[in-house]
Amino acid sequence: MLQYFLNIPAGSAEMTDYMELLKGDEEGDLLKNLAFTKSGAHVVCLALAYGTAKDRKQILKVYKGTIAALAYDPNGHRVLLAAYDVIDDTVLTSKSIFPELIGKSSSDLPEAQTQSLLSAAIHLNARIPLLYLFTGPSKAILRAEDIPLLRSIHQIRTTTSKKDPATRRTELLTHISPTLLALIATHAGTLIQSSFGCQFITEVLLSCPAGSDRGPALSALIELTRSPDPATKQALHEPSAGRMLKTLVQGGRYNPNTRSVEPAEPPALGFHDS
């Protein structure tokens, strides 16, 4: 199926027929099954990239109830990244994906939602849909196979999507950031116990959109640095926590090519002032 899709001309009658074939299964079993294989996920990503707004809405609807499974899957998570990158209706994307991925947007997280988020934040695959909007197509979080696929999708969307990519990203970040900042504010002590958790903290704090309330999350980290708890002290002396703290104190990531720190946006984290 993938080779056929890759070889039919964009906008042709053959592509229209192929899209209808993918959507034609009323139960959505074809699209669901495809998403969990390497070549099948590629097909679904291409369908999202080439599809019309109506096509994309229909495809996304198929995955209702399976978003978390997609996030944890080494292939399925790519479908979520493609949806982020090509669907212009960010309200649709947010309502279709985020309730299952992160739960209800709130600063007061129920225990079940908290545990689900903590598990995803430190999982090799599930952390990718959580962090991708913050990092973009970065090798720091993506699997090697993700990068060429995303490049091709970004090329396709220049002719099939209308919204500016930066605007789309910011709109989605506005929906996802409050819940992830709340997780850091309430469970920073748990997150710093792993390298993935430290990376999660760093990426969310550096790249959440302007107007985000970073204060409680930063305060929680500052309190950890003052904690007398031996386990906390040991965790903070691990290399991953050291990198996290250094980056936050600098207010951005160090770029070895320019030999300078690239400040976060908005620029003043204020971590070093506390």
Salt bridges, closest charged atoms under 4 A:
GLU20 OE2 - LYS23 NZ 3.19
ASP55 OD1 - LYS23 NZ 2.45
ASP85 OD2 - HIS154 NE2 2.73
ASP85 OD1 - ARG157 NH1 3.63
ASP88 OD1 - ARG168 NH2 2.75
GLU145 OE1 - ARG78 NH2 3.96
ASP146 OD2 - HIS77 NE2 2.90
ASP146 OD1 - ARG78 NE 2.53
GLU171 OE1 - LYS163 NZ 2.79
GLU203 OE1 - ARG253 NH2 2.04
GLU223 OE2 - ARG226 NH1 3.41
ASP273 OD1 - HIS272 NE2 3.11
